[in-house]
């Protein structure tokens, strides 16, 4: 039977950074630092991007190096701090996606052409189970935002518990075997000492 190691607390962090004021371009997609900007307005052909209107912003965090092959068993807290900006359309209709699940109006109705910083409690917005699945699926957490707001900086922090790694059954057997060997050696040494005492000549009387 395998035995389990102790669970270990861990803090996972990720940072995506872009230009706060990127130049506008005419294209179907473009990048702004770590962010991918895509036209989602439904117009055929290239469109004007980085004007924060009818466009989507997506980014990812690769947490595999921090997890080092492990998985989370529990999420204690999860926050996303965004430097965001809105365009000139209707940012109240926007959505923030975390691995396929979205929340509407994530910024509470900001004004048009506004820039701001907001801290989002992902645990409250998406739930621990969804975040756990997002992290453990392939250690890459994906976000998306659109369509009349964008992010220029996004800092992710997840506090959780690493799932304990079970020790191989052979490890426990090896420990037991070493104990048995040690016991046999002690018994053998005690028997040898007892035999030596029996065979020793009696002390000579003065």
C-alpha positions as CSV (number, residue, x, y, z in Angstrom):
1,X,0.0,0.0,0.0
2,X,1.3,3.5,-0.9
3,X,1.7,6.1,1.8
4,X,1.1,9.8,1.3
5,X,3.4,12.7,1.9
6,X,2.3,15.9,3.6
7,X,0.3,18.5,1.6
8,X,2.3,21.6,0.8
9,X,1.1,25.2,0.5
10,X,2.0,27.0,-2.7
11,X,1.6,30.4,-4.3
12,X,1.4,30.5,-8.1
13,X,1.9,33.8,-9.9
14,X,1.8,35.1,-13.4
15,X,2.3,38.4,-15.1
16,X,1.2,39.6,-18.6
17,X,2.4,43.1,-19.7
18,X,1.6,45.2,-22.8
19,X,2.0,48.8,-23.9
20,X,-0.6,51.0,-22.2
21,X,-1.0,53.0,-25.4
22,X,-0.3,50.7,-28.4
23,X,-0.4,52.1,-31.9
24,X,-3.6,51.3,-33.8
25,X,-3.2,48.9,-36.7
26,X,-5.4,47.5,-39.5
27,X,-5.3,43.7,-39.2
28,X,-7.3,40.6,-38.2
29,X,-5.0,40.0,-35.2
30,X,-2.1,41.8,-33.6
31,X,-0.1,41.5,-30.4
32,X,0.5,44.0,-27.6
33,X,3.3,42.5,-25.5
34,X,1.9,39.4,-23.9
35,X,-1.7,40.1,-25.1
36,X,-3.2,38.8,-28.4
37,X,-5.7,41.3,-29.9
38,X,-8.3,40.0,-32.3
39,X,-11.1,41.5,-34.3
40,X,-14.5,40.1,-33.0
41,X,-16.8,42.6,-34.7
42,X,-17.8,40.3,-37.4
43,X,-16.7,42.5,-40.2
44,X,-15.1,40.7,-43.2
45,X,-11.4,41.3,-43.7
46,X,-8.9,43.3,-41.5
47,X,-10.2,45.9,-39.1
48,X,-8.7,48.6,-37.0
49,X,-7.3,47.1,-33.8
50,X,-6.1,48.7,-30.5
51,X,-8.9,51.2,-30.6
52,X,-10.7,49.0,-28.0
53,X,-13.9,48.7,-30.0
54,X,-15.3,45.3,-31.1
55,X,-12.0,43.5,-30.3
56,X,-11.0,40.7,-28.0
57,X,-7.9,40.5,-25.8
58,X,-6.5,37.1,-24.7
59,X,-3.6,36.0,-22.7
60,X,-2.3,32.9,-20.8
61,X,-0.2,31.9,-17.8
62,X,2.1,28.9,-18.0
63,X,2.4,27.6,-14.4
64,X,4.1,24.3,-15.2
65,X,7.5,25.4,-13.9
66,X,6.1,26.5,-10.6
67,X,4.0,23.3,-10.2
68,X,7.0,21.2,-11.1
69,X,4.8,18.2,-12.2
70,X,2.5,18.5,-9.3
71,X,-1.2,19.4,-9.0
72,X,-3.4,21.5,-6.7
73,X,-5.7,19.7,-4.4
74,X,-7.3,23.0,-3.1
75,X,-7.5,26.6,-4.1
76,X,-7.5,29.0,-1.1
77,X,-7.6,32.3,-2.9
78,X,-7.2,33.6,-6.5
79,X,-6.9,37.2,-7.6
80,X,-6.4,39.0,-10.9
81,X,-5.2,42.6,-10.9
82,X,-5.9,44.3,-14.2
83,X,-4.7,47.6,-15.7
84,X,-7.6,48.0,-18.1
85,X,-9.0,50.6,-20.5
86,X,-12.3,51.0,-22.3
87,X,-13.2,52.2,-25.8
88,X,-16.1,54.2,-27.1
89,X,-18.8,51.6,-27.4
90,X,-20.6,49.8,-24.5
91,X,-18.1,48.3,-22.0
92,X,-21.0,47.3,-19.7
93,X,-21.7,44.4,-22.2
94,X,-18.2,43.0,-21.9
95,X,-17.2,39.6,-20.7
96,X,-14.1,38.2,-18.9
97,X,-13.3,34.6,-19.7
98,X,-11.4,32.2,-17.6
99,X,-10.9,28.9,-19.5
100,X,-14.2,29.0,-21.2
101,X,-16.3,30.3,-18.3
102,X,-17.2,34.0,-18.4
103,X,-18.7,36.7,-16.2
104,X,-20.5,39.7,-17.7
105,X,-19.7,43.3,-17.0
106,X,-16.6,42.4,-14.9
107,X,-15.7,46.1,-14.2
108,X,-19.1,47.2,-12.9
109,X,-20.0,49.6,-15.7
110,X,-17.0,51.8,-16.4
111,X,-17.2,55.0,-18.5
112,X,-16.1,55.1,-22.1
113,X,-12.5,56.0,-22.9
114,X,-11.5,55.3,-19.3
115,X,-8.3,53.8,-17.8
116,X,-8.3,52.1,-14.4
117,X,-6.9,49.3,-12.2
118,X,-9.1,46.7,-10.7
119,X,-8.6,43.7,-8.5
120,X,-10.9,40.8,-9.2
121,X,-11.6,38.0,-6.7
122,X,-11.5,35.0,-9.1
123,X,-12.6,32.6,-6.4
124,X,-15.8,34.5,-5.8
125,X,-16.4,35.0,-9.5
126,X,-15.6,31.6,-11.0
127,X,-15.5,29.2,-8.0
128,X,-12.8,27.0,-6.6
129,X,-13.7,23.9,-8.7
130,X,-13.4,25.8,-12.1
131,X,-10.0,27.3,-11.1
132,X,-8.8,23.9,-9.9
133,X,-9.7,22.3,-13.2
134,X,-8.1,25.2,-15.2
135,X,-4.8,24.8,-13.3
136,X,-4.6,21.0,-13.2
137,X,-5.7,20.4,-16.8
138,X,-2.4,21.3,-18.4
139,X,-0.9,23.9,-16.0
140,X,-1.8,26.7,-18.4
141,X,-4.6,29.2,-17.4
142,X,-6.2,31.2,-20.2
143,X,-8.0,34.5,-20.0
144,X,-10.0,36.5,-22.5
145,X,-11.6,39.9,-22.4
146,X,-13.9,41.7,-24.9
147,X,-15.3,43.4,-26.7
148,X,-15.1,47.1,-25.7
149,X,-12.4,47.0,-23.0
150,X,-8.8,45.6,-23.0
151,X,-6.1,44.8,-20.6
152,X,-2.5,46.2,-20.7
153,X,-1.2,44.5,-17.5
154,X,-2.6,41.5,-15.7
155,X,-1.1,40.0,-12.5
156,X,-2.4,36.6,-11.4
157,X,-2.0,35.2,-7.9
158,X,-3.3,31.8,-6.8
159,X,-2.8,30.4,-3.3
160,X,-3.4,26.7,-2.9
161,X,-2.4,23.4,-1.6
162,X,-0.3,21.0,-3.6
163,X,-1.8,17.5,-3.8
164,X,0.4,15.1,-1.7
165,X,2.5,12.8,-3.8
166,X,2.1,9.2,-2.7
167,X,5.2,7.3,-1.9
168,X,5.7,4.0,-3.8
169,X,4.6,0.9,-1.9
170,X,8.2,-0.4,-2.3
171,X,9.4,2.5,-0.2
172,X,7.5,1.4,2.8
173,X,8.5,-2.2,2.3
174,X,12.2,-1.1,2.1
175,X,11.9,0.7,5.4
176,X,10.4,-2.3,7.0
177,X,13.0,-4.6,5.5
178,X,15.8,-2.3,6.8
179,X,14.2,-2.5,10.3
180,X,14.1,-6.3,10.1
181,X,17.7,-6.5,9.0
182,X,18.8,-4.2,11.8
183,X,16.9,-6.3,14.3
184,X,18.5,-9.5,13.0
185,X,22.0,-7.9,13.3
186,X,21.3,-6.8,16.9
187,X,20.0,-10.3,17.8
188,X,23.1,-11.9,16.2
189,X,25.4,-9.6,18.0
190,X,23.7,-10.3,21.3
191,X,23.9,-14.1,20.8
192,X,27.6,-13.8,19.9
193,X,28.3,-11.8,23.1
194,X,26.4,-14.4,25.2
195,X,28.3,-17.3,23.6
196,X,31.6,-15.5,24.2
197,X,30.7,-15.1,27.8
198,X,29.9,-18.8,28.2
199,X,33.1,-19.9,26.5
200,X,35.3,-17.6,28.5
201,X,37.4,-19.4,31.2
202,X,36.4,-18.7,34.8
203,X,38.5,-16.1,36.5
204,X,41.5,-17.5,38.4
205,X,41.3,-17.2,42.1
206,X,44.2,-15.5,43.9
